Each structure stands twice: as C-alpha cells, then as structure tokens.
C-alpha cells in the first residue's frame, strides 16, 4: 500500500495565498494546455511567469529540482509543468516497505511461473529473447522495459540521453528530528542536500528496530566527502547534532534520471515494429509517472497488435 507523507510548509504556518492559487491553477489546467505553452528551460520559464522572486526561489525552484533531479532546471518547461501538476493535484506518498515491493506485488498477482528473475538477456527479436543462462525463449511479442542505456544495447539505434546523477544517503539515529514526515527542501542551497525526510516517520518498517531512518538526496556528481558534507548540512536543516548518527548506506547512481532538455519529445514511440516494443522513463517524462505512462502506451500497442482485449498472460500459450 502507499503510505501518505506530510507536505512540508515552506514558509512557516500556511502557504502564501498567491502560491496556493498558482498551484491550484496548474492542478486544474488540462494537460493539453500545458503542452501548448512555449517550451523553455524550466528555470527561464519560472522567471518569465511573473511570480514573486521569494516564491520562485524559496519554493518552486527547490521543489522542481527535487521532483526532476535537476538542480540547474535545464529541463523542458513542459515536463516541469507536468511534474508540478502531478504534485499539486495529488499527495506525496511512499510504498510501504520500499520501492522493491511494487514489482513484487505485481508479480504476485500473476499466475505462477509467469515471471522469471535473475535471467540475463543478450538479444531480442520480434518473436524471441536470447538469454545467457537459458538459451532462446520463443514468444509472440517482446517488450524491453529497462533504463535507456540497457534498452539501447538491446535495441541498437535507440537514443541514449544525458543523465542527472543522484546520490542518496541513509542515516539512522535513536533520537529522530522533530519534523515528523515532512519533506524538507533547502531553498538557500546551504549544502549538498536537495531534500531530506525522516522516512521512518512515514514508514516505520524501513528503519532498524528502535531507531529512526533519515534519507537525504544529493543532486549532481559523486564526491568523496559526501557523507561528511551531508551530515554538516543536515545538522543545520534539522537543528540537531548529527555527530552520533550512523551512516547506513550511500548509493550513487550516475545515470539516475534521463535529462529532458528542450526540445523534448514527451511521447517517444514505444512500438518499434509489430512484435517489438520499448518503455521506460526515457520514452516519456523522466519521472515515475512518465515511466508508468509509457508502459501503459506500450501495453496498449501490444494488445492492439495481438488483436486481443484481454491481458497477455491469458492469451493462448505459445509452443517453446
């Protein structure tokens, strides 16, 4: 299940009326109208929309940097508008137990033997998948649902975009900050942390027994002193000493999020040819919503080509 998190109030008690009105407008604006706006780098678009500098620099810039993993806001303004629309019209949430739980729950709902893991694919065709360990698996259609680089290795000719690198640092402590489940954004850029939260205040199952889990995100290239720099920054953000916090893990992903600089095609083809399909955040917008939307488009294309309106796993079995 999704565990809802609290929204941090960036300006103390309540959100300024002008900002609240702006978020309300974007939440109710049809997607088609957002996509019809002139396309600029997101940072330039914010500056051109007439909002007070305090609103832009104190909230919208750090929020968009967090949503897009793009500290310089070079992302297409159309993608940024879609991300803001999703934020303003929904709620922040976390999957209980971590992100790995989502595919596990999906797989558990399928017939036994439908999903095989730990199988390395070396090549794909419209009617077969070649694996390193299990030879050739025959099929009626192939969907490559991977990151951009892996997809391009299996499907030569696909474009590999630039990427935004991301580092996530996890700390545990027996005295959690008194911020609850609020997501904290640093509008002053006083250190490497773009945003941080006491994750165990939202989902206690993620923390070691009797301790709290604080997860913090750093945008940009990897750095050797990241843990020390994050600790110093967190001490200022939370107003507590972090000297005794235990570092649980540091995860750096160099190709975490595909860059979406303008002009950006938000609907890259998912049907390469009949029987061969591709999906992922590199085919849509570089967000979770974009990855899921591209998967939905690919599934619709597969079902359409196979001439069936029912789920793939209930189709007639294919001899192997």
Helices and strands as residue ranges (DSSP letters): E 2-4, H 17-28, H 31-35, H 42-47, H 53-55, I 56-60, H 61-68, H 77-89, E 93-95, H 100-108, E 121-124, E 128-131, E 135-138, E 142-145, H 148-154, E 163-173, E 184-185, E 193-198, G 199-201, G 204-206, E 212-219, H 226-238, E 246-258, E 271-273, E 276-279, G 281-283, H 288-306, G 312-314
